[in-house]
Amino acid sequence: MPVRAEHDRGVLAGLLRRDPALYAYQLGDLDDFFWPYTSWFRRGEQVALLYHGVAEPVLLALAAPEDRADLAALVADLVPVLPARLWAHLSPGIEGLLGRWFRVDGGGRHLRMALTDQARLARFDPAGEVLGADDLSALRDLYAEAYPGNWFDPRMLDTGKYVGIRRAGRLVAVAGVHVWSPTYRVAALGNVATHPASRREGMAASAVAALCARLRPHVDQIVLNVRADNLSAVRLYERLGFTRAADFTEGRLTRRELA
């Protein structure tokens, strides 16, 4: 079965809705806000996305365990058209396959977690104000101190789905989104950070609770990604009502002839 470029959002949505937690990012990228920056590839029922709305393109190639052999066949056929350098989110085993052609660096094992227990979330007091474009400088300053090297797209401030907490006029905690789509009713939290001097005070939990309260009327699925070895963050999200939905590998791919 040959690989084909897929341009029909209805077809893609039907395939991705089979597992909205696993495919939340891809579902969100069907939204008009992200769609112009996407290229989609399909082989049977398996889908891969190349997102090129950032300086370093991102490949998302994920599948349930029983479908990973079919996903591997799709990814192997995609190799000739992939950029020479890119970032990737890959289901287990796919990074080994791509290792034939690419050097894989950084990232490591991550968890996809989904909000499944609203009662736990309700135990936390939401706090924070909505951030906008005028807060970009303060937000960059916070990330420089609290979360250097994070993946942040300033366009996401236009969604109104970034919540920040200030102390003495200074931004000290934030929770935001990587993806959100009221059309496809999914959101992916991201760029959650607290200033080092204000940690262990529950600010991140309060900001996440406030953000989820803003998201819930508009989405059915809220997910996030977290490094598997970041045990404090994993425990925090579990206390907030998130449970593990999938595991995957993140990493930078560089063509071996360039590496």
Backbone as CSV, one residue per row, in Angstrom:
resi,resn,N_x,N_y,N_z,CA_x,CA_y,CA_z,C_x,C_y,C_z
1,MET,0.843,-1.193,0.000,0.000,0.000,0.000,0.879,1.244,0.000
2,PRO,0.741,2.137,-0.985,1.638,3.291,-1.067,1.283,4.371,-0.048
3,VAL,2.284,5.175,0.274,2.055,6.363,1.099,1.476,7.456,0.219
4,ARG,0.552,8.221,0.772,-0.039,9.323,0.031,-0.063,10.562,0.909
5,ALA,0.049,11.729,0.299,-0.208,12.973,1.010,-1.711,13.101,1.175
6,GLU,-2.125,13.452,2.396,-3.554,13.553,2.675,-3.911,15.016,2.936
7,HIS,-4.905,15.522,2.191,-5.303,16.924,2.306,-6.740,17.087,2.791
8,ASP,-7.403,15.996,3.083,-8.805,16.032,3.497,-8.885,16.023,5.016
9,ARG,-9.244,17.152,5.623,-9.304,17.225,7.080,-10.353,16.285,7.653
10,GLY,-11.430,16.061,6.921,-12.456,15.141,7.404,-11.935,13.720,7.530
11,VAL,-11.180,13.286,6.532,-10.573,11.947,6.581,-9.604,11.853,7.750
12,LEU,-8.748,12.849,7.885,-7.757,12.844,8.963,-8.439,12.854,10.332
13,ALA,-9.456,13.686,10.494,-10.149,13.750,11.775,-10.765,12.396,12.127
14,GLY,-11.336,11.715,11.141,-11.926,10.408,11.396,-10.908,9.392,11.866
15,LEU,-9.710,9.433,11.287,-8.663,8.502,11.689,-8.105,8.850,13.069
16,LEU,-7.927,10.131,13.339,-7.296,10.550,14.590,-8.247,10.465,15.776
17,ARG,-9.523,10.579,15.555,-10.483,10.517,16.662,-10.626,9.114,17.235
18,ARG,-9.999,8.137,16.600,-10.025,6.790,17.182,-9.353,6.772,18.541
19,ASP,-8.390,7.677,18.768,-7.680,7.741,20.048,-7.336,9.208,20.311
20,PRO,-8.308,9.988,20.809,-8.085,11.433,20.937,-7.003,11.818,21.928
21,ALA,-6.690,10.973,22.902,-5.591,11.296,23.816,-4.251,11.137,23.105
22,LEU,-4.055,10.020,22.422,-2.796,9.780,21.715,-2.587,10.807,20.604
23,TYR,-3.668,11.166,19.904,-3.556,12.022,18.728,-4.022,13.452,18.989
24,ALA,-4.020,13.885,20.245,-4.546,15.211,20.560,-3.809,16.317,19.822
25,TYR,-2.486,16.229,19.758,-1.727,17.271,19.069,-2.098,17.308,17.592
26,GLN,-2.188,16.133,16.968,-2.537,16.100,15.549,-3.951,16.623,15.317
27,LEU,-4.897,16.257,16.180,-6.253,16.774,16.042,-6.259,18.294,16.154
28,GLY,-5.515,18.820,17.120,-5.445,20.263,17.256,-4.847,20.941,16.038
29,ASP,-3.895,20.278,15.406,-3.234,20.868,14.245,-4.114,20.863,12.994
30,LEU,-5.281,20.229,13.068,-6.250,20.337,11.982,-6.958,21.689,11.997
31,ASP,-6.867,22.390,13.120,-7.537,23.672,13.277,-6.956,24.702,12.300
32,ASP,-7.795,25.662,11.910,-7.339,26.698,10.971,-6.097,27.426,11.468
33,PHE,-5.946,27.551,12.786,-4.814,28.266,13.371,-3.490,27.604,13.015
34,PHE,-3.489,26.253,12.876,-2.260,25.485,12.634,-2.193,24.879,11.231
35,TRP,-3.343,24.628,10.627,-3.421,23.858,9.386,-2.470,24.334,8.299
36,PRO,-2.285,25.650,8.073,-1.385,26.067,6.987,0.070,25.638,7.175
37,TYR,0.426,25.229,8.387,1.815,24.862,8.688,2.000,23.342,8.756
38,THR,1.063,22.594,8.201,1.111,21.136,8.340,1.207,20.440,6.990
39,SER,1.892,19.284,7.004,1.881,18.345,5.880,1.545,16.974,6.443
40,TRP,0.580,16.296,5.826,0.061,15.041,6.360,0.343,13.911,5.386
41,PHE,0.666,12.743,5.938,0.963,11.563,5.134,0.197,10.377,5.710
42,ARG,-0.325,9.561,4.827,-1.155,8.440,5.283,-0.799,7.182,4.508
43,ARG,-0.809,6.086,5.230,-0.655,4.755,4.635,-1.696,3.874,5.293
44,GLY,-2.778,3.584,4.589,-3.893,2.892,5.220,-4.504,3.770,6.302
45,GLU,-4.558,3.255,7.529,-5.133,4.006,8.641,-4.084,4.716,9.481
46,GLN,-2.809,4.615,9.109,-1.743,5.257,9.876,-1.439,6.638,9.294
47,VAL,-1.198,7.586,10.201,-1.022,8.981,9.820,0.272,9.506,10.442
48,ALA,1.018,10.267,9.682,2.181,10.998,10.197,2.022,12.461,9.823
49,LEU,2.455,13.334,10.724,2.342,14.775,10.527,3.718,15.412,10.557
50,LEU,3.979,16.285,9.607,5.173,17.118,9.636,4.702,18.555,9.824
51,TYR,5.041,19.124,10.996,4.627,20.487,11.330,5.808,21.412,11.059
52,HIS,5.588,22.420,10.213,6.688,23.293,9.817,6.384,24.752,10.132
53,GLY,5.639,24.979,11.214,5.336,26.333,11.634,6.362,26.920,12.576
54,VAL,7.444,26.202,12.811,8.529,26.666,13.681,9.844,26.503,12.929
55,ALA,10.923,27.058,13.495,12.210,27.049,12.796,12.677,25.627,12.498
56,GLU,12.445,24.724,13.437,12.851,23.327,13.255,11.599,22.484,13.050
57,PRO,11.393,21.914,11.862,10.186,21.118,11.631,10.050,19.998,12.661
58,VAL,8.799,19.603,12.920,8.518,18.574,13.921,7.731,17.448,13.253
59,LEU,8.218,16.225,13.400,7.533,15.038,12.905,6.798,14.371,14.053
60,LEU,5.508,14.109,13.881,4.729,13.349,14.850,4.331,12.042,14.194
61,ALA,4.872,10.949,14.707,4.588,9.612,14.187,4.274,8.719,15.380
62,LEU,2.993,8.576,15.682,2.538,7.871,16.875,1.481,6.852,16.496
63,ALA,1.444,5.755,17.256,0.441,4.723,17.012,0.272,3.881,18.260
64,ALA,-0.879,3.261,18.378,-1.112,2.296,19.444,-0.184,1.099,19.237
65,PRO,0.122,0.349,20.309,1.076,-0.767,20.173,0.743,-1.731,19.045
66,GLU,-0.528,-2.044,18.869,-0.909,-3.031,17.853,-0.758,-2.493,16.427
67,ASP,-0.567,-1.176,16.283,-0.468,-0.577,14.951,0.948,-0.117,14.602
68,ARG,1.922,-0.393,15.454,3.239,0.192,15.254,3.997,-0.412,14.078
69,ALA,3.711,-1.645,13.733,4.360,-2.215,12.542,3.905,-1.474,11.293
70,ASP,2.610,-1.151,11.224,2.107,-0.396,10.078,2.662,1.026,10.081
71,LEU,2.785,1.626,11.266,3.368,2.959,11.348,4.822,2.939,10.892
72,ALA,5.570,1.908,11.278,6.972,1.801,10.868,7.091,1.749,9.351
73,ALA,6.179,1.041,8.703,6.212,0.972,7.241,5.961,2.351,6.633
74,LEU,5.030,3.100,7.216,4.765,4.450,6.742,5.995,5.336,6.902
75,VAL,6.610,5.315,8.085,7.749,6.183,8.356,8.931,5.827,7.451
76,ALA,9.177,4.536,7.243,10.283,4.127,6.373,10.090,4.672,4.961
77,ASP,8.853,4.678,4.485,8.588,5.211,3.146,8.728,6.729,3.090
78,LEU,8.591,7.398,4.250,8.692,8.858,4.302,10.127,9.363,4.318
79,VAL,11.066,8.511,4.658,12.448,8.947,4.865,12.976,9.812,3.720
80,PRO,12.756,9.472,2.455,13.339,10.302,1.380,12.825,11.741,1.352
81,VAL,11.655,12.020,1.921,11.099,13.375,1.833,11.227,14.140,3.143
82,LEU,11.804,13.533,4.175,11.956,14.224,5.445,13.099,15.227,5.379
83,PRO,12.977,16.352,6.110,14.084,17.324,6.131,15.354,16.706,6.687
84,ALA,16.474,17.353,6.398,17.762,16.842,6.872,17.903,16.979,8.378
85,ARG,17.210,17.960,8.965,17.219,18.167,10.414,15.804,18.437,10.864
86,LEU,15.377,17.787,11.919,14.034,17.992,12.444,13.958,17.449,13.859
87,TRP,12.896,17.834,14.558,12.572,17.288,15.865,11.475,16.259,15.657
88,ALA,11.375,15.272,16.540,10.390,14.221,16.313,9.798,13.722,17.616
89,HIS,8.507,13.384,17.567,7.800,12.648,18.612,7.453,11.292,18.010
90,LEU,7.995,10.217,18.581,7.927,8.906,17.945,7.472,7.845,18.927
91,SER,6.573,6.983,18.488,6.201,5.831,19.300,7.399,4.908,19.477
92,PRO,7.432,4.142,20.585,8.564,3.250,20.839,8.864,2.356,19.639
93,GLY,10.133,2.255,19.313,10.588,1.440,18.198,10.833,2.219,16.932
94,ILE,10.118,3.345,16.755,10.269,4.100,15.516,11.610,4.822,15.489
95,GLU,12.101,5.250,16.683,13.401,5.929,16.686,14.506,4.974,16.258
96,GLY,14.383,3.670,16.623,15.370,2.692,16.182,15.352,2.504,14.681
97,LEU,14.172,2.494,14.103,14.044,2.398,12.647,14.705,3.589,11.959
98,LEU,14.393,4.797,12.438,14.948,5.991,11.809,16.450,6.104,12.035
99,GLY,16.962,5.395,13.034,18.389,5.411,13.305,19.227,4.889,12.160
100,ARG,18.616,4.199,11.205,19.362,3.753,10.029,19.804,4.941,9.170
101,TRP,18.992,6.003,9.183,19.247,7.146,8.301,19.591,8.424,9.060
102,PHE,19.185,8.493,10.327,19.353,9.712,11.113,20.086,9.410,12.411
103,ARG,20.852,10.385,12.873,21.325,10.350,14.248,20.227,10.934,15.121
104,VAL,19.937,10.259,16.232,18.879,10.697,17.137,19.526,11.197,18.417
105,ASP,19.264,12.464,18.774,19.879,13.079,19.947,18.812,13.698,20.840
106,GLY,19.095,13.691,22.147,18.311,14.477,23.098,16.891,13.971,23.279
107,GLY,16.129,14.783,24.022,14.718,14.474,24.207,14.480,13.402,25.235
108,GLY,14.603,12.146,24.829,14.399,11.029,25.733,12.950,10.590,25.817
109,ARG,12.702,9.706,26.771,11.374,9.110,26.918,10.417,10.109,27.573
110,HIS,9.221,10.216,27.008,8.192,11.107,27.512,6.891,10.332,27.734
111,LEU,6.032,10.927,28.533,4.697,10.395,28.767,3.665,11.349,28.191
112,ARG,2.646,10.805,27.574,1.439,11.564,27.259,0.459,11.282,28.395
113,MET,0.002,12.355,29.038,-0.946,12.230,30.130,-2.231,12.949,29.743
114,ALA,-3.364,12.390,30.161,-4.670,12.943,29.829,-5.449,13.225,31.103
115,LEU,-6.198,14.318,31.108,-7.027,14.663,32.257,-8.234,13.735,32.286
116,THR,-8.289,12.887,33.300,-9.364,11.894,33.396,-10.145,11.969,34.701
117,ASP,-9.657,12.723,35.682,-10.309,12.777,36.994,-10.552,14.240,37.364
118,GLN,-11.712,14.730,36.973,-12.046,16.120,37.252,-12.161,16.400,38.750
119,ALA,-12.517,15.379,39.528,-12.681,15.580,40.970,-11.356,15.960,41.619
120,ARG,-10.263,15.351,41.173,-8.955,15.709,41.728,-8.609,17.153,41.400
121,LEU,-8.879,17.553,40.172,-8.569,18.914,39.764,-9.338,19.923,40.608
122,ALA,-10.561,19.571,40.970,-11.409,20.491,41.731,-10.881,20.754,43.135
123,ARG,-9.953,19.934,43.624,-9.393,20.146,44.959,-8.411,21.314,44.996
124,PHE,-7.971,21.777,43.834,-6.971,22.834,43.774,-7.648,24.167,43.491
125,ASP,-7.184,25.200,44.189,-7.731,26.535,43.981,-7.121,27.146,42.728
126,PRO,-7.946,27.465,41.720,-7.394,28.089,40.517,-6.941,29.517,40.800
127,ALA,-5.870,29.925,40.146,-5.366,31.285,40.327,-4.637,31.709,39.072
128,GLY,-4.662,33.008,38.795,-3.918,33.546,37.666,-4.773,34.424,36.791
129,GLU,-4.101,35.198,35.968,-4.749,36.095,35.027,-4.404,35.665,33.618
130,VAL,-5.280,35.983,32.686,-5.035,35.655,31.287,-3.929,36.554,30.745
131,LEU,-2.961,35.942,30.074,-1.846,36.678,29.481,-2.106,36.921,28.000
132,GLY,-1.571,38.040,27.507,-1.713,38.375,26.102,-0.407,38.857,25.518
133,ALA,-0.485,39.434,24.331,0.723,39.854,23.625,1.538,40.865,24.423
134,ASP,0.876,41.689,25.231,1.599,42.684,26.029,2.472,42.042,27.113
135,ASP,2.228,40.775,27.401,2.986,40.075,28.442,4.148,39.271,27.878
136,LEU,4.397,39.373,26.574,5.400,38.520,25.942,6.784,38.710,26.555
137,SER,7.189,39.949,26.773,8.526,40.194,27.324,8.672,39.587,28.717
138,ALA,7.672,39.784,29.575,7.723,39.223,30.927,7.728,37.702,30.880
139,LEU,6.990,37.136,29.929,6.939,35.680,29.802,8.282,35.130,29.337
140,ARG,8.898,35.793,28.390,10.230,35.345,27.937,11.235,35.412,29.086
141,ASP,11.143,36.467,29.893,12.063,36.589,31.026,11.855,35.433,32.003
142,LEU,10.605,35.073,32.260,10.327,33.962,33.178,10.875,32.656,32.622
143,TYR,10.649,32.403,31.342,11.136,31.156,30.757,12.666,31.101,30.756
144,ALA,13.313,32.238,30.565,14.781,32.253,30.574,15.327,31.786,31.915
145,GLU,14.615,32.100,33.000,15.080,31.728,34.335,14.525,30.385,34.797
146,ALA,13.302,30.071,34.389,12.633,28.891,34.936,12.584,27.707,33.978
147,TYR,12.655,27.960,32.658,12.447,26.878,31.700,13.249,27.173,30.433
148,PRO,14.563,27.327,30.548,15.377,27.657,29.368,15.319,26.537,28.334
149,GLY,15.257,26.942,27.073,15.245,25.958,25.999,13.895,25.350,25.721
150,ASN,12.830,25.861,26.358,11.510,25.286,26.110,11.014,25.665,24.715
151,TRP,10.024,24.916,24.248,9.427,25.187,22.945,8.234,26.098,23.163
152,PHE,8.353,27.357,22.719,7.304,28.340,22.933,7.061,29.100,21.644
153,ASP,5.820,29.095,21.192,5.407,29.828,20.000,4.619,31.048,20.457
154,PRO,5.155,32.270,20.306,4.450,33.464,20.780,3.045,33.615,20.209
155,ARG,2.780,32.999,19.047,1.424,33.086,18.489,0.383,32.531,19.448
156,MET,0.789,31.616,20.317,-0.183,30.976,21.191,-0.782,31.952,22.199
157,LEU,-0.107,33.065,22.462,-0.697,34.071,23.336,-1.980,34.638,22.745
158,ASP,-2.100,34.604,21.424,-3.305,35.119,20.775,-4.531,34.267,21.072
159,THR,-4.327,33.048,21.540,-5.469,32.183,21.849,-6.162,32.581,23.145
160,GLY,-5.487,33.383,23.992,-6.058,33.702,25.299,-6.022,32.539,26.257
161,LYS,-5.158,31.557,25.993,-5.102,30.348,26.818,-3.733,30.205,27.495
162,TYR,-3.199,31.336,27.937,-2.041,31.348,28.831,-2.466,32.055,30.115
163,VAL,-2.186,31.433,31.250,-2.562,31.966,32.556,-1.296,32.184,33.370
164,GLY,-1.154,33.365,33.950,0.038,33.671,34.729,-0.302,34.177,36.117
165,ILE,0.607,33.954,37.043,0.483,34.439,38.417,1.611,35.431,38.667
166,ARG,1.268,36.570,39.241,2.262,37.602,39.540,2.444,37.738,41.046
167,ARG,3.635,38.125,41.403,3.953,38.464,42.791,4.743,39.770,42.764
168,ALA,4.228,40.763,43.494,4.844,42.100,43.512,5.042,42.624,42.090
169,GLY,4.048,42.351,41.240,4.081,42.850,39.875,4.915,42.041,38.914
170,ARG,5.588,41.009,39.410,6.473,40.205,38.561,5.826,38.861,38.252
171,LEU,5.889,38.448,36.998,5.350,37.160,36.594,6.215,36.046,37.167
172,VAL,5.616,35.142,37.975,6.399,34.105,38.638,5.930,32.690,38.305
173,ALA,4.773,32.552,37.675,4.297,31.213,37.310,3.382,31.336,36.099
174,VAL,3.365,30.295,35.286,2.555,30.316,34.069,2.154,28.905,33.689
175,ALA,0.997,28.792,33.067,0.557,27.554,32.418,-0.050,27.955,31.087
176,GLY,0.319,27.237,30.029,-0.174,27.594,28.707,-0.530,26.380,27.885
177,VAL,-0.666,26.588,26.595,-1.021,25.511,25.681,-0.023,25.464,24.527
178,HIS,0.245,24.270,24.057,0.927,24.090,22.784,-0.097,24.066,21.650
179,VAL,-1.241,23.461,21.942,-2.298,23.290,20.944,-3.636,23.495,21.638
180,TRP,-4.539,24.180,20.945,-5.923,24.158,21.422,-6.837,24.377,20.232
181,SER,-7.943,23.641,20.195,-8.870,23.753,19.082,-10.289,23.557,19.582
182,PRO,-11.103,24.610,19.604,-12.509,24.427,19.939,-13.266,23.671,18.849
183,THR,-12.735,23.708,17.625,-13.390,22.980,16.530,-13.263,21.479,16.730
184,TYR,-12.062,21.018,17.052,-11.830,19.579,17.241,-11.825,19.204,18.717
185,ARG,-12.076,20.179,19.587,-12.340,20.001,21.009,-11.200,19.282,21.738
186,VAL,-9.986,19.745,21.467,-8.809,19.214,22.148,-7.906,20.361,22.575
187,ALA,-7.133,20.114,23.620,-6.111,21.064,24.057,-4.933,20.282,24.601
188,ALA,-3.739,20.799,24.347,-2.509,20.212,24.885,-1.812,21.277,25.712
189,LEU,-1.710,21.055,27.016,-1.043,21.998,27.890,0.462,21.981,27.623
190,GLY,1.102,23.105,27.918,2.547,23.175,27.747,3.110,24.440,28.348
191,ASN,4.429,24.487,28.419,5.133,25.668,28.925,4.685,26.034,30.336
192,VAL,4.450,25.016,31.149,4.132,25.228,32.563,5.451,25.464,33.303
193,ALA,5.554,26.580,34.019,6.821,26.909,34.672,6.569,27.791,35.886
194,THR,7.460,27.674,36.858,7.455,28.523,38.051,8.868,29.038,38.275
195,HIS,8.975,30.300,38.624,10.286,30.878,38.912,10.962,30.087,40.032
196,PRO,12.267,29.821,39.923,12.946,29.011,40.951,12.747,29.521,42.372
197,ALA,12.630,30.827,42.557,12.468,31.374,43.911,11.064,31.186,44.466
198,SER,10.119,30.741,43.621,8.722,30.612,44.054,8.203,29.183,43.967
199,ARG,9.115,28.230,43.823,8.669,26.841,43.686,8.252,26.261,45.031
200,ARG,7.528,25.136,44.940,7.005,24.406,46.104,5.987,25.231,46.897
201,GLU,5.325,26.139,46.207,4.258,26.909,46.832,2.909,26.631,46.186
202,GLY,2.859,25.675,45.275,1.598,25.287,44.647,1.149,26.186,43.511
203,MET,2.025,27.080,43.064,1.611,28.020,42.020,1.339,27.326,40.685
204,ALA,2.189,26.373,40.312,1.977,25.682,39.040,0.646,24.953,39.045
205,ALA,0.323,24.297,40.168,-0.955,23.592,40.274,-2.117,24.569,40.146
206,SER,-2.020,25.726,40.790,-3.102,26.714,40.714,-3.265,27.264,39.305
207,ALA,-2.146,27.510,38.634,-2.226,28.021,37.265,-2.813,26.978,36.320
208,VAL,-2.397,25.714,36.462,-2.945,24.649,35.626,-4.439,24.485,35.891
209,ALA,-4.843,24.548,37.158,-6.263,24.427,37.490,-7.063,25.551,36.856
210,ALA,-6.521,26.779,36.911,-7.216,27.913,36.308,-7.319,27.761,34.801
211,LEU,-6.234,27.291,34.170,-6.241,27.112,32.722,-7.229,26.025,32.316
212,CYS,-7.230,24.907,33.028,-8.163,23.826,32.695,-9.603,24.284,32.852
213,ALA,-9.876,25.132,33.851,-11.229,25.657,34.032,-11.648,26.487,32.822
214,ARG,-10.709,27.221,32.233,-11.009,28.007,31.035,-11.184,27.118,29.805
215,LEU,-10.471,26.006,29.768,-10.512,25.134,28.599,-11.729,24.213,28.573
216,ARG,-12.156,23.741,29.741,-13.146,22.661,29.798,-14.444,22.947,29.046
217,PRO,-14.977,24.178,29.054,-16.211,24.386,28.295,-16.046,24.216,26.782
218,HIS,-14.827,24.240,26.304,-14.589,24.258,24.863,-13.975,22.978,24.321
219,VAL,-13.495,22.093,25.192,-12.799,20.891,24.716,-13.285,19.665,25.487
220,ASP,-13.115,18.515,24.869,-13.432,17.243,25.511,-12.182,16.517,25.990
221,GLN,-11.040,16.886,25.447,-9.787,16.186,25.758,-8.706,17.195,26.084
222,ILE,-8.108,17.066,27.295,-6.973,17.889,27.692,-5.809,16.955,27.984
223,VAL,-4.682,17.188,27.326,-3.513,16.319,27.495,-2.289,17.189,27.752
224,LEU,-1.195,16.527,28.067,0.103,17.190,28.195,1.192,16.154,27.995
225,ASN,2.383,16.634,27.687,3.575,15.794,27.589,4.509,16.137,28.732
226,VAL,5.172,15.129,29.281,6.122,15.356,30.364,7.223,14.306,30.261
227,ARG,8.445,14.718,30.561,9.534,13.754,30.565,9.252,12.664,31.584
228,ALA,9.496,11.428,31.209,9.210,10.304,32.103,10.060,10.339,33.361
229,ASP,11.264,10.921,33.272,12.143,10.958,34.445,11.938,12.217,35.294
230,ASN,11.008,13.080,34.912,10.682,14.260,35.715,9.606,13.862,36.722
231,LEU,10.034,13.126,37.742,9.075,12.480,38.636,8.248,13.492,39.411
232,SER,8.833,14.631,39.772,8.055,15.622,40.518,6.920,16.172,39.668
233,ALA,7.184,16.407,38.381,6.131,16.898,37.499,5.076,15.825,37.266
234,VAL,5.508,14.578,37.073,4.548,13.490,36.875,3.625,13.374,38.085
235,ARG,4.199,13.432,39.280,3.373,13.327,40.491,2.415,14.507,40.611
236,LEU,2.896,15.714,40.256,2.014,16.880,40.295,0.819,16.672,39.382
237,TYR,1.059,16.241,38.150,-0.039,16.071,37.202,-0.969,14.939,37.632
238,GLU,-0.427,13.914,38.248,-1.293,12.854,38.772,-2.198,13.393,39.876
239,ARG,-1.655,14.257,40.743,-2.489,14.860,41.790,-3.584,15.745,41.189
240,LEU,-3.296,16.329,40.037,-4.273,17.184,39.371,-5.321,16.398,38.597
241,GLY,-5.174,15.083,38.510,-6.172,14.265,37.835,-5.779,13.754,36.469
242,PHE,-4.498,13.901,36.102,-4.014,13.371,34.830,-3.524,11.940,35.014
243,THR,-3.751,11.107,34.020,-3.269,9.728,34.036,-2.476,9.451,32.763
244,ARG,-1.643,8.435,32.810,-0.757,8.119,31.686,-1.554,7.467,30.560
245,ALA,-1.420,8.040,29.363,-2.157,7.545,28.208,-1.260,6.852,27.192
246,ALA,0.023,7.242,27.123,0.938,6.647,26.152,2.347,7.053,26.516
247,ASP,3.319,6.345,25.965,4.704,6.781,26.089,5.292,6.907,24.690
248,PHE,6.282,7.794,24.569,6.891,8.050,23.273,8.276,8.630,23.503
249,THR,9.016,8.757,22.429,10.363,9.310,22.485,10.400,10.635,21.744
250,GLU,11.067,11.618,22.338,11.358,12.866,21.641,12.846,12.898,21.310
251,GLY,13.172,13.532,20.205,14.583,13.679,19.874,14.788,14.477,18.609
252,ARG,16.016,14.923,18.442,16.393,15.651,17.232,16.985,14.664,16.233
253,LEU,16.506,14.709,14.999,16.994,13.836,13.944,17.892,14.628,13.015
254,THR,19.071,14.086,12.734,20.007,14.699,11.800,20.477,13.630,10.816
255,ARG,20.355,13.921,9.527,20.804,12.952,8.524,22.247,12.545,8.800
256,ARG,22.511,11.271,8.701,23.833,10.773,9.067,24.935,11.368,8.215
257,GLU,24.660,11.655,6.945,25.705,12.231,6.113,26.048,13.656,6.553
258,LEU,25.103,14.336,7.256,25.381,15.665,7.802,25.979,15.576,9.192
259,ALA,25.515,14.588,9.974,26.014,14.447,11.341,27.503,14.155,11.342
